[in-house]
């Protein structure tokens, strides 16, 4: 064997080994690709150490009472029982008043003093009628007894009786007039007749408006004061007719005023029975929380909880969106490849429903086993990222 022949054989052997080696690596790469290609489209796998980095946590689909919400606007108001318009039934001149708008008042407190000579006349007439009634009552009793003994005629008794009943009516009428202007008839005597009477607050609250001043004459139809009790407030909310079937008595309301972050609570006590010309209707609610900074007339933004049904739900973070569809990741199986532990998760398409305080209603496929299927409740978007970017987190 010549020197050149030996060199030629060695060179051919090296080339052959190189070709075999390259061919082996090519086959290995092709086999690896085949494994990856055989992985179902709805499966994503992740190593155990990668799951810890991704913050994967598992849980189950649960029944939960979720409430849908409806955002509406409205005003703070008060019931007629907590809003008082104060007038003076007989009018008169304002002698004194110390109130200003915003002043706090109590039921029975004197708001102003009104002076009128007609007050004197009513008191005088009442006392005179009362004295006459006492005499007429004694005469009525005396004539009735004498009539029984056939001393007086029936006509005389009838005259005395008519006079007695007439005076009774007069006294009752004067009593009502005195009560109307704020004078207690039982306390009135000949020595305490007054030309002034106090204007009394009928409710607790604060003075909304003062329309009098000292020396001003007020007539019976004039509004002297407006008083509002802000302890029991109402909401008057405006809804569109398309939402009429979403609100009912007893539903909870959260509302805010003046763009504040403080939440106030109310409960619907009545819904409107008439659609207005602008295709809206009213809903009324009682404010149940203590709201010191909420006053009648304020504008509110309200959120009505329109339902509270038991529905299948998951934390909102468990649901991901991919290609305009919503999915959850469900545990499929654990496995070991090349000595490394892996977990497979299956993407399951769902439909989202009501969203309430971090939980989302889900509509699941018919064959989904709620009791045994473990769902990724945290880290779902990391799994989605691994699915879309194969090689970064998934293998």
C-alpha positions in Angstrom: 0.0 0.0 0.0 1.5 3.2 -1.1 1.7 6.3 1.0 -0.8 8.2 -1.2 -3.3 5.3 -1.0 -3.1 5.3 2.8 -3.7 9.0 3.0 -6.7 8.6 0.6 -8.3 5.9 2.8 -7.8 8.0 6.0 -9.4 11.0 4.3 -12.3 9.0 3.1 -12.9 7.5 6.6 -12.9 11.0 8.2 -15.4 12.3 5.7 -17.7 9.2 6.3 -17.6 9.6 10.0 -18.4 13.3 9.6 -21.4 12.5 7.4 -22.6 9.8 9.9 -22.3 12.3 12.8 -24.2 15.0 10.9 -26.8 12.6 9.9 -27.3 11.5 13.5 -27.6 15.0 14.7 -30.1 15.8 11.9 -32.2 12.7 12.9 -32.1 13.8 16.6 -33.3 17.3 15.7 -36.0 15.9 13.5 -37.2 13.6 16.3 -37.3 16.4 18.7 -39.3 18.5 16.3 -41.7 15.6 15.8 -42.3 15.4 19.6 -43.0 19.1 19.7 -45.3 18.9 16.8 -47.2 16.0 18.3 -48.1 18.1 21.4 -51.8 19.0 21.1 -52.6 22.6 20.3 -54.6 23.1 23.5 -51.8 21.7 25.8 -49.1 23.7 27.4 -46.4 22.1 29.6 -44.1 23.7 32.2 -41.3 22.4 34.4 -41.8 22.4 38.2 -39.2 25.1 38.8 -40.8 27.2 36.1 -44.2 26.9 37.7 -42.8 28.3 40.9 -41.3 31.3 39.1 -44.7 31.8 37.3 -46.6 31.8 40.5 -49.0 29.0 39.5 -51.7 28.2 42.0 -54.5 25.7 41.7 -58.1 25.8 42.8 -61.6 24.7 41.9 -64.7 26.2 40.2 -67.1 27.3 43.0 -70.7 28.3 43.4 -70.8 32.0 44.5 -73.4 34.7 44.8 -72.4 37.3 42.3 -74.2 40.6 41.6 -74.4 42.4 38.3 -74.2 46.2 38.5 -76.0 49.0 36.9 -74.5 52.5 37.0 -77.1 55.4 37.3 -77.3 59.0 38.4 -79.7 60.8 40.7 -80.2 63.2 43.6 -80.3 63.1 47.3 -83.7 64.0 48.6 -85.7 63.5 51.8 -89.2 62.1 52.6 -92.1 64.5 53.1 -92.1 63.5 56.8 -88.5 64.9 57.1 -89.1 68.2 55.3 -91.1 70.9 57.1 -92.4 74.2 55.7 -93.2 76.5 58.6 -96.0 79.1 58.2 -98.1 81.2 60.7 -101.8 80.3 60.2 -103.0 83.8 61.2 -100.1 85.9 60.1 -98.7 88.8 62.1 -95.5 90.9 62.6 -92.2 89.2 63.3 -91.1 90.4 66.8 -87.9 88.3 67.0 -85.9 85.5 65.5 -82.3 84.3 66.0 -82.0 81.6 63.3 -79.7 81.6 60.3 -79.7 79.1 57.4 -77.9 76.0 58.5 -78.8 76.4 62.2 -79.6 73.1 64.0 -83.1 73.0 65.6 -85.0 70.5 67.7 -88.6 69.5 67.6 -90.6 72.0 69.8 -87.9 74.7 69.7 -89.1 78.3 69.2 -88.1 79.6 65.7 -89.6 83.1 65.9 -92.1 85.3 67.9 -95.1 86.6 66.0 -97.2 89.5 67.2 -100.9 90.2 66.3 -103.8 91.8 68.0 -106.1 89.1 66.6 -104.4 86.8 69.1 -105.8 88.8 71.9 -109.3 88.7 70.5 -109.2 84.9 70.1 -108.1 84.5 73.7 -110.7 86.9 75.0 -113.5 85.2 73.0 -112.4 81.8 74.3 -112.4 82.9 77.9 -115.8 84.6 77.6 -117.3 81.6 75.9 -115.8 79.3 78.5 -117.3 81.3 81.4 -120.7 81.3 79.6 -120.5 77.6 79.1 -119.9 77.0 82.8 -123.1 79.0 83.6 -125.1 77.3 80.8 -124.0 73.9 82.0 -125.3 74.6 85.5 -128.6 75.9 84.0 -128.9 72.8 81.8 -128.5 70.5 84.8 -130.9 72.5 86.9 -133.6 72.7 84.2 -133.3 69.0 83.5 -133.9 68.1 87.1 -136.9 70.5 87.3 -138.3 69.1 84.1 -138.3 65.6 85.6 -140.3 67.0 88.5 -142.8 68.6 86.0 -141.8 72.1 87.2 -140.5 73.4 83.8 -142.1 72.8 80.4 -140.4 70.9 77.7 -139.9 74.1 75.6 -137.9 75.7 78.3 -135.6 72.7 78.7 -135.1 72.6 74.9 -134.1 76.3 74.9 -131.6 75.8 77.7 -130.2 72.7 76.0 -129.7 74.5 72.7 -127.9 77.4 74.4 -125.7 74.9 76.3 -124.7 73.0 73.2 -124.1 76.1 71.2 -121.7 77.4 73.8 -120.0 74.0 73.8 -119.4 74.3 70.1 -118.0 77.8 70.5 -115.6 76.8 73.2 -114.4 73.8 71.1 -113.9 76.0 68.0 -111.9 78.6 70.0 -109.8 75.8 71.5 -108.9 74.6 68.0 -108.0 78.2 66.9 -105.8 78.6 69.9 -104.0 75.3 69.2 -103.6 76.3 65.6 -101.7 79.5 66.5 -99.7 77.7 69.2 -101.5 78.5 72.5 -102.5 75.7 74.8 -106.1 76.4 76.0 -105.6 74.5 79.3 -102.9 77.0 80.3 -104.8 80.1 79.3 -106.3 82.2 82.1 -107.6 85.8 82.4 -104.3 87.0 83.8 -102.0 85.6 81.1 -103.5 86.8 77.8 -100.7 87.5 75.3 -100.4 89.4 72.1 -97.5 87.2 70.9 -97.2 83.6 70.1 -94.1 81.4 69.3 -93.5 79.7 66.0 -92.5 76.1 66.9 -90.3 73.7 64.9 -92.3 70.6 64.1 -89.3 68.3 63.5 -85.6 67.9 64.3 -83.2 69.0 61.7 -81.4 72.1 60.3 -82.8 75.3 58.9 -82.7 75.2 55.1 -84.0 78.7 54.5 -85.0 81.8 56.6 -87.5 84.1 54.9 -88.3 86.6 57.7 -86.7 89.5 59.5 -87.7 91.6 62.6 -90.7 93.8 61.9 -91.8 92.0 58.7 -95.5 91.3 58.3 -96.2 87.7 57.3 -99.4 86.4 55.9 -100.8 82.9 56.5 -99.5 81.8 53.1 -96.0 83.0 53.6 -93.2 80.4 54.2 -91.2 81.6 57.2 -88.7 78.7 57.5 -87.8 75.4 55.7 -86.4 72.7 58.0 -84.8 69.5 56.8 -84.1 66.4 58.8 -80.9 64.8 57.2 -80.9 61.8 59.4 -83.3 59.9 57.1 -82.3 60.6 53.5 -83.6 59.2 50.2 -82.1 58.7 46.8 -84.1 59.6 43.7 -82.4 57.8 40.8 -83.1 58.1 37.1 -83.0 54.9 35.0 -83.7 54.2 31.3 -86.8 52.1 30.5 -84.6 49.3 29.1 -83.3 48.7 32.6 -86.8 48.6 34.2 -86.7 44.8 34.7 -83.3 44.9 36.4 -84.3 46.7 39.6 -86.6 45.6 42.3 -87.4 46.4 46.0 -84.7 45.3 48.4 -81.7 45.5 46.1 -78.5 47.2 47.4 -77.1 50.4 46.1 -73.6 51.9 46.5 -73.4 55.6 45.8 -70.8 58.4 45.8 -71.1 62.2 45.9 -68.9 65.0 44.6 -66.5 62.5 43.0 -65.5 61.3 46.5 -64.1 57.9 47.1 -66.2 57.3 50.3 -68.9 54.8 49.7 -72.4 55.2 51.0 -75.1 52.5 51.1 -78.8 52.5 50.3 -81.6 50.0 49.7 -84.3 50.2 47.0 -87.7 50.7 48.7 -89.8 51.7 45.7 -89.6 51.6 41.9 -91.4 53.9 39.5 -94.7 52.8 38.0 -94.6 55.3 35.1 -92.3 55.9 32.1 -91.6 59.6 31.6 -91.7 61.3 28.2 -87.9 61.1 28.0 -88.2 57.3 28.3 -86.8 57.2 31.9 -88.3 56.2 35.2 -87.6 56.8 38.8 -86.2 54.4 41.5 -86.3 55.5 45.2 -84.0 54.1 47.9 -83.4 54.6 51.6 -79.9 55.7 52.7 -79.0 53.2 55.4 -75.5 54.4 56.3 -74.6 57.4 58.4 -73.5 60.1 55.9 -72.7 63.4 57.6 -71.5 65.1 54.4 -74.6 64.0 52.4 -77.3 66.7 52.1 -80.5 66.9 50.1 -80.1 68.2 46.6 -76.7 66.7 46.1 -75.9 64.9 42.8 -74.9 61.2 43.2 -73.3 58.5 41.1 -74.9 55.2 42.1 -74.2 51.5 41.4 -77.2 49.2 41.7 -76.5 45.5 42.4 -79.1 44.0 40.0 -78.8 40.3 40.9 -77.4 37.9 43.5 -77.7 34.4 42.1 -75.6 31.4 42.9 -73.4 30.9 39.8 -70.2 29.0 38.9 -67.3 31.3 39.3 -63.5 31.7 39.4 -61.2 34.5 40.3 -61.0 37.0 37.5 -57.2 36.3 37.2 -58.0 32.7 36.3 -59.5 33.7 32.9 -57.3 34.7 30.0 -58.2 36.1 26.6 -56.6 34.8 23.4 -57.7 35.5 19.9 -60.9 37.2 21.2 -61.9 34.1 23.1 -61.8 33.4 26.8 -59.9 30.4 28.3 -59.0 28.8 31.6 -56.1 26.4 32.2 -57.0 23.0 33.7 -54.5 20.5 35.2 -54.1 17.6 32.8 -51.3 15.4 34.2 -47.8 15.3 35.7 -44.9 13.6 33.8 -41.2 13.2 33.6 -39.0 13.8 30.6 -35.2 13.4 30.6 -35.3 13.2 34.4 -37.2 16.6 34.7 -40.7 16.8 36.2 -43.3 18.5 34.0 -47.0 19.4 34.3 -49.4 19.6 31.4 -52.3 22.1 31.4 -55.2 22.1 29.0 -56.7 25.3 27.7 -60.5 25.1 28.0 -62.7 27.7 26.3 -65.3 29.4 28.6 -67.8 32.2 28.4 -67.6 35.1 30.9 -70.7 36.3 32.8 -71.2 38.6 35.8 -68.1 40.3 37.3 -68.3 41.1 41.0 -65.4 42.1 43.4 -62.7 40.1 41.8 -64.7 37.0 40.8 -66.2 36.2 37.4 -69.1 34.0 36.4 -68.0 31.3 33.9 -70.1 29.2 31.6 -68.2 25.9 31.2 -68.4 23.1 28.5 -71.0 20.4 29.1 -68.5 17.7 29.8 -66.5 19.7 32.4 -66.3 18.0 35.8 -66.5 20.8 38.3 -65.8 18.6 41.3 -62.6 17.0 40.1 -61.1 19.5 37.6 -58.3 21.6 39.1 -58.1 25.0 37.6 -55.1 27.5 37.5 -56.4 30.4 39.6 -53.1 32.4 39.7 -50.4 32.6 37.0 -52.8 31.9 34.1 -51.3 34.7 32.0 -47.8 33.3 32.5 -49.1 30.0 31.1 -50.6 31.8 28.1 -47.3 33.6 27.5 -45.5 30.2 27.6 -48.1 28.9 25.1 -47.6 31.8 22.7 -43.8 32.1 23.1 -42.7 28.5 23.1 -39.1 28.2 24.3 -39.2 31.1 26.8 -41.0 29.3 29.6 -42.3 26.1 28.1 -40.1 23.4 26.7 
